[in-house]
């Protein structure tokens, strides 16, 4: 039993620290996942949605701290009881999400590792077994160091976790696992390879044949049945290839400009998933950013999910006049964990990305001025019409 407790102690401690730090690297992302769980379609407790970020930080810091406590043997009864209550809650949550197909990814390891709902549930069941071993063998969990050293290490674990969470909230995730990380190309992320696996679906067709209901299953083809069609139900047997970048767009009221802007060089994109919720201290910096970008020959545009009234109000209130384009809110929340956040794109490749707190860190050296589309069109027409006279 003693050896089994020792093995369980190491496995649970390391896994909780690893899982906690992955989420602590991106607490805003985990808060979005909690909002999904709190929504009316899942647990139906929407009154908790405004507190999702606070709950997110508390949960992931506590997760890391419990892992540290377990490994060093600090307050073993408190630690084991806390671990047990936490894993029982999350096992129920993941079972509910998987059984009712409510949430596609638990967010247990952030964007680093994506687990399917049932994989998440069985992972929690395995953890529950290990923690039960610790619960019944708690007497074998002894401090690794002396009382003073153990207390200091426990306190350091708490302080470091809290500081790290605060740091990434005030800046950006230390490691960006998403498809919009610096160096990633958004165009490539939207592309589906030719040899990508297609989704496999079963179609259950219902017919009334001679007064009796019959169900015929096919892979999509309409069955040749002599009867009255009632309806059809589909079931996904195997998910097809899903590109890393989905729902990203740059749209005006009249057209889709995604391809156009993802082919531009030296493009500054101001991202605000909601202009109604934009940070005032952040939007106050946009005028200076706009002026510097234009002075150094960069294009600058905005991306938001907000409507025209909000765009106009923000532009007038803060004296900015770059164009705001439309994009899906969920996609924008994925692009950058800041409202506003700033990206520099070069033909779709993310060259720089900063939190609004770090706008001053953007490096915008002067680049060669590119002709405006109208000027370029006039120049080409001038040349084609034979009016161009080369100098001798």
Secondary structure, 3 states (H helix, E strand, C coil): CHHHHHHHHHHHHHHHHHHHHHHHCCHHHHHHHHHHHHCCCCCCCHHHHHHHHHHHHHHHHHHHHHHHHHHHCCCHHHHHHHHHHHHHHHHHHHHHHHHCCCCCCCCCECCCECCCHHHHHHHHHHHHHHHHHHHHCHHHCCCCCCHHHHHHHHHHHHHHHHHHHHHHHHCCCCCCCCCCCCCCEHHHHHCCCCCCCCCEEEEEEEEEECCEEEEEEECCCCCCCCCEEEEEEEEEEECCCCCCCCCCCCECCCCECHHHHCCCCCEEEEEECCHHHCCHHHHCCHHHHHHHHHHCCCEEEEEECCCHHHHHHHHHHCCCCCCEEECCHHHHHHHCCCCCEEEEEECCEEEEEEEHHHHHHCCCCCCCCCCCHHHHHHHHHHHHCCCCCCCC
